[in-house]
Amino acid sequence: MSSKPEWGGVLSVLVTPFREDASVDIPSFRRNIDKAIEDRATGIVVAGSTGEFYSLSDAERLELFSVATGQAGGRVPVIGCVNSTSTATSATVELADEARTTGLDGVMLLPPLYVRPTWPEALRFFQDVTAACDLPILAYNNPSRTGIDLTVDMIEELAAKTGVVAVKDSSGDVTKMGQLARRVGDRVRLLVGLDTLMLPCLAQGAHGIVSVVHQALPELINALYEHTRAGRTAEAAVLQAGLSEFCELLYKRGTNPFSALKLAMNHRGYGGGHSRLPILPPEGGIRGEIETLAGTLAEAGCVNS
């Protein structure tokens, strides 16, 4: 593996836009990449949770990786999620090995899905993927989806024994980011995984955020990031409150907020597209709430940038 990447700032985790017939809309995906970069994303993440990787075939994911790296053209780093939807380690190892040929700058990796692994099992999983793929690894801690919460001790061990060079923490534990910054912040890039915790985690030492909302409200995310970095806490707090309200609204339609995010993107003229079943689009009054709040927050981001 080459020198460790300095991932940080605002990384945008991309949706996968599907057409009404459930096919992948590659032209819209390309436009979303250009737009994210134009909106000052410092990196893009492809086929993550927001990108509905769990509904994509391996072939579709590899195509998205290749398209993304080609479209980005070296302007920003491209990171792709390589967890297989199979619980067999060999399936993820195979996908990670193939992903190396697509031009990715790094891979994102959750602990094994569904099986709720023990720590020795999760560590072995990361080690096996490291052996198959020489790309830098962004470890994705999302205990609500995997059944294991990567502790500070575990992350320190991952950094010492695997190819993990960065962590995206979506545990919701605000204090963990400060602990990580003190323990491993000098050798592991620390990225906030929840837009709702952007301000407090950046204030405690995170190097950046992997933002879901950036695709729909880049003005708001960029302004919040810049105010926080400049120490303008009062201004940042106002924007964070609005962002948290928007995220709460996205989650009103269930545990998968991504179809609601796509609705907000589509409302603003961006290429959100549709989701694949079983995920349904938002219905009823929540559609109007999302569209109205998205417009209000976009204006707030412009005014406060």
C-alpha positions in Angstrom: 0.0 0.0 0.0 1.2 3.5 -0.8 1.5 6.3 1.7 -1.5 6.8 3.9 -4.2 9.1 2.5 -5.2 12.3 4.2 -8.9 11.9 3.9 -10.9 14.7 5.5 -13.1 17.7 4.9 -16.6 16.9 3.4 -16.8 13.6 1.7 -20.1 13.0 -0.2 -21.5 9.5 0.0 -23.4 9.1 -3.3 -26.9 7.7 -3.9 -27.3 5.1 -6.6 -30.0 6.6 -8.9 -32.4 3.9 -10.1 -34.9 4.3 -12.9 -38.5 3.4 -12.5 -37.8 0.0 -14.0 -35.1 -0.5 -11.3 -32.1 -0.3 -13.7 -29.1 1.8 -12.7 -29.2 5.3 -14.2 -25.5 5.7 -15.1 -25.9 9.1 -16.8 -27.5 10.5 -13.7 -24.8 8.9 -11.5 -22.1 10.6 -13.6 -23.8 14.0 -13.3 -24.1 13.5 -9.5 -20.3 12.9 -9.3 -19.6 16.1 -11.2 -22.1 18.0 -9.0 -20.6 16.7 -5.8 -17.1 17.8 -6.9 -18.4 21.2 -8.1 -20.1 21.5 -4.6 -16.6 21.2 -3.0 -16.7 17.6 -1.9 -13.2 16.5 -0.9 -13.9 12.9 -1.8 -16.8 10.6 -2.8 -18.0 7.3 -1.4 -19.7 4.9 -3.9 -22.1 2.0 -3.1 -22.2 2.6 0.6 -25.4 2.3 2.7 -26.7 5.5 1.0 -25.9 3.9 -2.3 -28.0 0.9 -1.4 -25.2 -1.6 -1.9 -27.4 -4.3 -0.5 -29.6 -4.1 -3.6 -26.7 -4.2 -6.1 -25.1 -7.1 -7.7 -21.3 -7.4 -7.6 -21.2 -6.6 -11.3 -23.2 -3.5 -10.8 -21.0 -2.3 -8.0 -17.8 -2.9 -10.0 -19.3 -0.9 -12.9 -20.2 2.0 -10.5 -16.6 1.9 -9.1 -15.2 2.1 -12.7 -17.6 4.8 -13.7 -16.9 6.9 -10.6 -13.1 6.8 -10.9 -13.3 7.6 -14.6 -15.7 10.5 -14.0 -13.8 11.9 -11.0 -10.7 11.8 -13.1 -8.4 12.2 -10.1 -10.1 15.4 -9.0 -11.0 13.8 -5.6 -10.4 10.4 -4.1 -13.0 7.7 -4.8 -13.8 5.1 -2.1 -16.0 2.1 -2.7 -17.8 -0.2 -0.3 -16.8 -3.8 -0.9 -18.9 -5.7 1.7 -20.6 -8.6 -0.1 -24.2 -9.3 0.7 -23.1 -12.9 1.3 -21.9 -13.5 4.9 -19.0 -15.6 3.6 -15.6 -13.8 4.0 -14.5 -15.3 0.7 -17.2 -13.3 -1.1 -16.1 -10.0 0.2 -12.4 -10.9 -0.4 -13.3 -11.7 -4.0 -15.1 -8.4 -4.5 -12.3 -6.4 -2.8 -9.8 -8.1 -5.1 -11.8 -7.2 -8.2 -12.3 -3.7 -6.9 -8.6 -3.1 -7.1 -8.8 -3.1 -10.9 -11.4 -0.3 -11.1 -9.1 2.6 -10.1 -10.4 3.1 -6.6 -8.3 5.2 -4.1 -9.6 3.2 -1.2 -12.3 0.8 0.0 -14.9 1.1 2.8 -15.5 -2.0 4.9 -18.1 -2.8 7.5 -17.6 -5.7 9.9 -19.4 -8.9 8.6 -23.1 -8.3 8.0 -26.0 -10.1 9.7 -23.9 -12.6 11.6 -23.2 -10.3 14.6 -19.5 -11.2 14.8 -17.4 -11.4 17.9 -14.3 -9.2 18.0 -11.9 -12.0 17.0 -14.2 -12.8 14.0 -14.4 -9.2 12.9 -10.6 -8.7 13.2 -10.0 -11.8 11.2 -12.4 -10.5 8.5 -10.5 -7.2 8.2 -7.2 -9.1 8.1 -8.4 -11.4 5.3 -9.6 -8.5 3.2 -6.4 -6.6 3.8 -4.4 -9.6 2.5 -6.5 -9.6 -0.7 -6.6 -5.9 -1.4 -3.7 -3.5 -1.0 -5.9 -0.4 -1.1 -6.3 1.7 2.0 -9.3 0.7 4.1 -11.9 3.0 5.6 -13.5 1.0 8.5 -17.2 1.7 8.7 -18.6 1.4 12.3 -22.4 1.1 12.0 -23.4 -1.2 14.9 -27.2 -0.9 14.2 -26.5 -2.7 10.9 -23.7 -5.2 12.0 -24.4 -6.0 15.6 -20.9 -5.0 16.8 -19.8 -1.6 17.9 -16.1 -1.0 17.2 -14.6 0.4 20.4 -11.6 2.6 20.6 -9.5 -0.4 21.6 -10.7 -2.3 18.6 -10.0 0.5 16.2 -6.5 0.9 17.6 -5.9 -2.8 17.0 -7.3 -2.6 13.4 -4.9 0.3 12.7 -2.0 -1.9 14.0 -2.9 -5.2 12.3 -4.8 -4.4 9.1 -5.0 -2.0 6.2 -7.3 0.4 8.1 -6.1 4.0 7.8 -9.4 5.7 8.5 -12.7 5.2 10.4 -16.2 6.4 9.7 -18.1 6.2 12.9 -21.9 6.0 12.8 -22.3 4.7 16.3 -24.0 7.8 17.6 -21.6 8.0 20.5 -20.4 11.6 20.7 -17.8 10.9 23.3 -16.1 8.2 21.2 -14.8 10.7 18.7 -12.9 12.6 21.4 -11.4 9.4 22.7 -10.4 8.3 19.2 -8.8 11.7 18.5 -6.7 11.3 21.7 -5.7 7.7 21.1 -5.3 7.3 17.3 -5.9 10.6 15.7 -2.3 11.0 14.8 -2.3 7.9 12.6 -6.0 7.2 11.7 -8.2 9.6 9.8 -11.4 10.1 11.8 -14.6 10.8 9.9 -18.1 11.5 11.3 -20.7 9.1 9.9 -23.8 10.9 11.0 -24.8 14.4 9.8 -26.6 15.0 13.1 -23.3 14.9 15.0 -21.2 16.9 12.6 -20.6 19.9 14.8 -19.8 18.1 18.1 -17.6 15.5 16.5 -15.6 18.0 14.4 -15.1 20.0 17.6 -13.6 17.0 19.3 -11.0 16.2 16.7 -12.7 14.5 13.7 -10.8 15.2 10.4 -14.0 15.4 8.4 -17.4 13.9 7.7 -18.9 11.4 5.3 -22.1 13.3 4.6 -25.3 11.8 3.3 -27.1 15.2 3.1 -24.3 16.9 1.1 -25.9 15.7 -2.1 -29.2 17.4 -1.3 -28.0 20.4 0.7 -24.4 21.1 -0.2 -24.8 24.8 0.8 -25.8 23.9 4.3 -23.1 21.2 4.8 -20.3 23.3 3.5 -21.4 26.4 5.6 -21.6 24.2 8.7 -18.2 22.7 8.1 -16.6 26.1 7.5 -18.1 27.8 10.5 -17.1 24.9 12.7 -13.5 24.9 11.5 -13.3 28.7 11.9 -14.5 28.4 15.5 -17.8 30.3 14.8 -19.7 28.1 17.1 -22.9 30.1 17.3 -23.4 30.2 13.6 -22.5 26.5 13.3 -25.0 25.6 16.0 -27.9 27.3 14.2 -27.1 25.3 11.0 -26.6 22.1 12.9 -30.0 22.4 14.4 -31.6 22.8 11.0 -29.6 19.9 9.6 -30.6 17.7 12.5 -34.3 18.6 11.9 -33.9 17.6 8.3 -32.3 14.2 9.2 -35.1 13.5 11.7 -37.6 14.1 8.9 -35.7 11.7 6.5 -35.9 9.0 9.2 -39.6 9.5 9.7 -40.3 7.2 6.8 -38.5 4.3 8.3 -35.0 3.0 9.1 -33.8 3.6 5.5 -33.9 7.4 4.9 -32.4 7.1 1.4 -35.6 7.3 -0.6 -36.5 10.4 1.3 -33.1 11.8 0.5 -33.7 11.1 -3.1 -37.0 12.9 -3.0 -35.2 16.0 -1.7 -32.6 15.7 -4.4 -35.2 15.3 -7.1 -37.1 18.3 -5.8 -34.0 20.4 -6.1 -33.4 19.2 -9.7 -30.6 16.8 -8.8 -30.5 13.2 -10.0 -31.7 11.2 -7.0 -33.8 8.8 -9.0 -35.7 6.0 -7.4 -34.9 3.2 -4.9 -35.2 -0.5 -5.5 -37.8 -2.5 -3.7 -38.4 -3.3 -0.9 -37.6 0.4 -0.2 -40.7 2.5 -0.9 -40.8 6.2 -1.7 -42.1 8.6 1.0 -45.9 9.1 0.9 -48.5 11.6 2.1 -47.7 14.7 4.0 -44.0 13.8 4.6 -43.2 14.5 1.0 -44.3 18.1 1.3 -42.5 18.5 4.6 -39.2 17.3 3.1 -39.5 19.5 0.1 -40.3 22.6 2.1 -37.6 22.1 4.7 -35.0 21.3 2.0 -35.7 24.6 0.3 -35.5 26.6 3.6 -32.2 25.0 4.7 -30.6 25.5 1.3 -31.4 29.2 1.5 -30.0 29.2 5.1 -26.8 27.6 3.9 -26.4 30.2 1.2 -27.1 33.1 3.5 -24.7 31.8 6.2 -21.8 30.6 3.9 
